[in-house]
Amino acid sequence: MSFLLPIGLLTLLVLPIVALLHLIQQRRDRVRVPSLQIWRELQRQNVQQKPRRLPLTLLLLLHLLLAALLAVALGQPFLQAIRGQAQHIVLVIDTSTSMAATDESPSRLAAAKAEAERIITSLRRGDSAALIELSAQPRIVAQGTSADMAVLLAELRTLKAGGPDGDLAAAMSIAPATAQPKAAIQIVVLTDGSFRAPDTATVSGSMEWRTFGNAGDNVAIVALAARQLRDGRQQLYARVANSGTTPIARTLQLNLDGERVASEPIRLAPGGEAEWSWPLPSGTELASASLSGSDLQPLDDQAAIVLGGTAQTRVLLVTSSDTPVERALRAQRGFAVQRITAAEYQASAAADLVVFVGDVPAQLPSAPVLVVAPPRDQELIEVADEVLSPRTAAANDDRFAAIDWKPVTFERIPRITPPAWADVAVSSGDVPLVLTGQFNNNPIVIWAFDPSASNLPNRLAFPLLTAATARQLLPQAHDRLLVGASAPFALRAPDGQVIAAGDRLAQVGIYQTASGNGALAVNAIDDSEANLQQRPAPAITEVPRQVATDDAPVGRELWQPLVVAALLVLIGEWLYSHRASFQRSGRRKQRAQV
């Protein structure tokens, strides 16, 4: 054992001070005598006084022990291990939908997180750790040393189950990047085996598999979709699969707009599937299906779909002059456009989408917003005096990639500076043309150009651009997201919780937009994730990492248990010092009872 702060041991000098205080405060016992005459006679005698001795009492020993524990703790005692062999632990945690199964208590993911927490809290001084989420797109959740333990644990607790199989090869490729050059890497994969395993893989460092889940029986809704019939009506299709090893008997229940309309009995052999279809009445807005009873995976026992029905999207167009934007908006199916001037605009106006052409008000509405040709005298976005004439454009966002920008030319466009909350979706070189983002927790799209100052209104790209912008700002009836996906914009979960744009969607069901202008269905429909059977670990070759040694101490600090021991001694000292008070109180209570 060594000390990281030896100068702290100087506080041991307080021990003789404690003993001296006890010697000074030593008191003689009071004794009742019949007369003081005998003491006066003793004063006249030449009596040699004995030297005062230190009283060895329990109270003194407690005080000395308390001071010694605190002094040693200030020296930061350190139980040293092998010098120069710092360990870097990479915790790869599977967050696919199957990790929500309840064959581990309370779930596979919860058990994996408890194991990860145990590993993090056992880090020695000099060690480090990293958390990697094993998902379709693995990401580094957090990393740090033993001093960052609180941050690591806080980020670990935010992980939620939901999403398709994780990409193990991608997770392994980013694991070494989290380690310092002088640390030995140990990769610990916490999973139930549901991931996309590479045929062959090589990792730098040692690797360990810890699997969770001890059962595999599960029945799931693996498909729920609607298709248009020739007569204009819609037909709903559902498929249920038994991925377990035992036969099952359940009931599939169908609800349309919140009312039960059908119940289909199900009997499926192991590995069996069954399909159903129903014609839907005109005007149906919402369809949902659920399985009776319960099993190990509750997420895939229900599914929903937003059909759209006959609802219209209320669009408020704020402009002071005629604009081709109005014609493009009115051409969109289901749009009910109301045109007003900037003077008539009120931020509290009820609308599903608000479009500003050549103007940006001081207060934006609590709804999706499209800004066309923002002026210079506003605070939303910086618009420079420089006027450009870009001739080409290219999409940087897949949602705008289907638009052919080659025949589109722009006569003039001001240069704008993208703010931190916006991404450039379409640009001409380094000149932003279309920006997308979230502002005040609402989606927003900015067209930097005025369509009137281009040939865009006469091109097919114009309605396509308008439709792509609408898809960016508004939920579409056919949009169906998988649990675990990121929220495209602010949503309200089925339990009423507000989900910010970019947050993970952890619940299944119908999500309402925060502005109240539509809904999205979030499901756990995934054949692969519905299969809860144990899967073998892939064969991965481990390559020992060359670790450079240094003189940095590696081991475990001992000051925390010393402080706890000191606290216990302090409590014992207090109880011992007040024992007489406790005895007197007990006697008073006894006399009162008599």
Secondary structure in CASP SS format (residue, H / E / C, confidence):
PFRMAT SS
TARGET T0000
AUTHOR 0000-0000-0000
METHOD secondary structure of the structure
MODEL  1
M C 1.00
S E 1.00
F E 1.00
L C 1.00
L C 1.00
P H 1.00
I H 1.00
G H 1.00
L H 1.00
L H 1.00
T H 1.00
L H 1.00
L H 1.00
V H 1.00
L H 1.00
P H 1.00
I H 1.00
V H 1.00
A H 1.00
L H 1.00
L H 1.00
H H 1.00
L H 1.00
I H 1.00
Q C 1.00
Q C 1.00
R C 1.00
R C 1.00
D C 1.00
R C 1.00
V C 1.00
R C 1.00
V C 1.00
P C 1.00
S C 1.00
L C 1.00
Q H 1.00
I H 1.00
W H 1.00
R H 1.00
E H 1.00
L H 1.00
Q H 1.00
R H 1.00
Q C 1.00
N C 1.00
V C 1.00
Q C 1.00
Q C 1.00
K C 1.00
P C 1.00
R C 1.00
R C 1.00
L C 1.00
P C 1.00
L C 1.00
T C 1.00
L H 1.00
L H 1.00
L H 1.00
L H 1.00
L H 1.00
H H 1.00
L H 1.00
L H 1.00
L H 1.00
A H 1.00
A H 1.00
L H 1.00
L H 1.00
A H 1.00
V H 1.00
A H 1.00
L H 1.00
G C 1.00
Q C 1.00
P E 1.00
F E 1.00
L E 1.00
Q E 1.00
A C 1.00
I C 1.00
R C 1.00
G C 1.00
Q C 1.00
A C 1.00
Q E 1.00
H E 1.00
I E 1.00
V E 1.00
L E 1.00
V E 1.00
I E 1.00
D E 1.00
T C 1.00
S C 1.00
T H 1.00
S H 1.00
M H 1.00
A H 1.00
A C 1.00
T C 1.00
D C 1.00
E C 1.00
S C 1.00
P C 1.00
S C 1.00
R H 1.00
L H 1.00
A H 1.00
A H 1.00
A H 1.00
K H 1.00
A H 1.00
E H 1.00
A H 1.00
E H 1.00
R H 1.00
I H 1.00
I H 1.00
T H 1.00
S C 1.00
L C 1.00
R C 1.00
R E 1.00
G C 1.00
D C 1.00
S E 1.00
A E 1.00
A E 1.00
L E 1.00
I E 1.00
E E 1.00
L E 1.00
S C 1.00
A C 1.00
Q C 1.00
P C 1.00
R E 1.00
I E 1.00
V E 1.00
A E 1.00
Q E 1.00
G E 1.00
T E 1.00
S H 1.00
A H 1.00
D H 1.00
M H 1.00
A H 1.00
V H 1.00
L H 1.00
L H 1.00
A H 1.00
E H 1.00
L H 1.00
R H 1.00
T C 1.00
L C 1.00
K C 1.00
A C 1.00
G C 1.00
G C 1.00
P C 1.00
D C 1.00
G E 1.00
D E 1.00
L H 1.00
A H 1.00
A H 1.00
A H 1.00
M H 1.00
S H 1.00
I H 1.00
A C 1.00
P H 1.00
A H 1.00
T H 1.00
A C 1.00
Q C 1.00
P C 1.00
K C 1.00
A C 1.00
A E 1.00
I E 1.00
Q E 1.00
I E 1.00
V E 1.00
V E 1.00
L E 1.00
T E 1.00
D C 1.00
G C 1.00
S C 1.00
F E 1.00
R E 1.00
A C 1.00
P C 1.00
D C 1.00
T C 1.00
A E 1.00
T E 1.00
V E 1.00
S E 1.00
G C 1.00
S E 1.00
M E 1.00
E E 1.00
W E 1.00
R E 1.00
T E 1.00
F C 1.00
G C 1.00
N C 1.00
A C 1.00
G C 1.00
D C 1.00
N C 1.00
V E 1.00
A E 1.00
I E 1.00
V E 1.00
A E 1.00
L E 1.00
A E 1.00
A E 1.00
R E 1.00
Q E 1.00
L C 1.00
R C 1.00
D C 1.00
G C 1.00
R C 1.00
Q E 1.00
Q E 1.00
L E 1.00
Y E 1.00
A E 1.00
R E 1.00
V E 1.00
A E 1.00
N E 1.00
S C 1.00
G C 1.00
T C 1.00
T C 1.00
P C 1.00
I E 1.00
A E 1.00
R E 1.00
T E 1.00
L E 1.00
Q E 1.00
L E 1.00
N E 1.00
L E 1.00
D C 1.00
G C 1.00
E E 1.00
R E 1.00
V E 1.00
A E 1.00
S E 1.00
E E 1.00
P E 1.00
I E 1.00
R E 1.00
L E 1.00
A C 1.00
P C 1.00
G C 1.00
G C 1.00
E E 1.00
A E 1.00
E E 1.00
W E 1.00
S E 1.00
W E 1.00
P E 1.00
L E 1.00
P C 1.00
S C 1.00
G C 1.00
T C 1.00
E C 1.00
L E 1.00
A E 1.00
S E 1.00
A E 1.00
S E 1.00
L E 1.00
S C 1.00
G C 1.00
S C 1.00
D C 1.00
L C 1.00
Q C 1.00
P H 1.00
L H 1.00
D H 1.00
D H 1.00
Q E 1.00
A E 1.00
A E 1.00
I E 1.00
V E 1.00
L C 1.00
G C 1.00
G C 1.00
T C 1.00
A C 1.00
Q C 1.00
T E 1.00
R E 1.00
V E 1.00
L E 1.00
L E 1.00
V E 1.00
T C 1.00
S C 1.00
S C 1.00
D C 1.00
T C 1.00
P H 1.00
V H 1.00
E H 1.00
R H 1.00
A H 1.00
L H 1.00
R H 1.00
A C 1.00
Q C 1.00
R C 1.00
G C 1.00
F E 1.00
A E 1.00
V E 1.00
Q E 1.00
R E 1.00
I E 1.00
T C 1.00
A H 1.00
A H 1.00
E H 1.00
Y C 1.00
Q C 1.00
A C 1.00
S C 1.00
A C 1.00
A C 1.00
A C 1.00
D C 1.00
L E 1.00
V E 1.00
V E 1.00
F E 1.00
V E 1.00
G C 1.00
D C 1.00
V C 1.00
P C 1.00
A C 1.00
Q C 1.00
L C 1.00
P C 1.00
S C 1.00
A C 1.00
P C 1.00
V E 1.00
L E 1.00
V E 1.00
V E 1.00
A C 1.00
P C 1.00
P C 1.00
R C 1.00
D C 1.00
Q C 1.00
E C 1.00
L C 1.00
I C 1.00
E E 1.00
V E 1.00
A E 1.00
D E 1.00
E E 1.00
V E 1.00
L E 1.00
S C 1.00
P C 1.00
R C 1.00
T C 1.00
A C 1.00
A E 1.00
A E 1.00
N C 1.00
D C 1.00
D H 1.00
R H 1.00
F H 1.00
A C 1.00
A C 1.00
I C 1.00
D C 1.00
W C 1.00
K C 1.00
P C 1.00
V C 1.00
T C 1.00
F E 1.00
E C 1.00
R C 1.00
I E 1.00
P E 1.00
R E 1.00
I E 1.00
T E 1.00
P C 1.00
P C 1.00
A C 1.00
W C 1.00
A E 1.00
D E 1.00
V E 1.00
A E 1.00
V E 1.00
S E 1.00
S E 1.00
G C 1.00
D C 1.00
V E 1.00
P E 1.00
L E 1.00
V E 1.00
L E 1.00
T E 1.00
G E 1.00
Q E 1.00
F E 1.00
N C 1.00
N C 1.00
N E 1.00
P E 1.00
I E 1.00
V E 1.00
I E 1.00
W E 1.00
A C 1.00
F C 1.00
D C 1.00
P H 1.00
S H 1.00
A H 1.00
S E 1.00
N C 1.00
L H 1.00
P H 1.00
N H 1.00
R C 1.00
L C 1.00
A H 1.00
F H 1.00
P H 1.00
L H 1.00
L H 1.00
T H 1.00
A H 1.00
A H 1.00
T H 1.00
A H 1.00
R H 1.00
Q H 1.00
L H 1.00
L C 1.00
P C 1.00
Q C 1.00
A C 1.00
H C 1.00
D C 1.00
R E 1.00
L E 1.00
L E 1.00
V C 1.00
G C 1.00
A C 1.00
S E 1.00
A C 1.00
P C 1.00
F C 1.00
A C 1.00
L E 1.00
R E 1.00
A C 1.00
P C 1.00
D C 1.00
G C 1.00
Q C 1.00
V E 1.00
I E 1.00
A C 1.00
A C 1.00
G C 1.00
D C 1.00
R E 1.00
L C 1.00
A C 1.00
Q C 1.00
V C 1.00
G E 1.00
I E 1.00
Y E 1.00
Q E 1.00
T E 1.00
A C 1.00
S C 1.00
G C 1.00
N C 1.00
G C 1.00
A E 1.00
L E 1.00
A E 1.00
V E 1.00
N E 1.00
A C 1.00
I C 1.00
D C 1.00
D H 1.00
S H 1.00
E H 1.00
A H 1.00
N C 1.00
L C 1.00
Q C 1.00
Q C 1.00
R C 1.00
P C 1.00
A C 1.00
P C 1.00
A C 1.00
I E 1.00
T E 1.00
E E 1.00
V E 1.00
P C 1.00
R C 1.00
Q C 1.00
V C 1.00
A C 1.00
T C 1.00
D C 1.00
D C 1.00
A C 1.00
P C 1.00
V C 1.00
G E 1.00
R E 1.00
E E 1.00
L C 1.00
W H 1.00
Q H 1.00
P H 1.00
L H 1.00
V H 1.00
V H 1.00
A H 1.00
A H 1.00
L H 1.00
L H 1.00
V H 1.00
L H 1.00
I H 1.00
G H 1.00
E H 1.00
W H 1.00
L H 1.00
Y H 1.00
S H 1.00
H C 1.00
R H 1.00
A H 1.00
S H 1.00
F H 1.00
Q H 1.00
R H 1.00
S H 1.00
G H 1.00
R H 1.00
R H 1.00
K H 1.00
Q H 1.00
R H 1.00
A H 1.00
Q H 1.00
V C 1.00
END
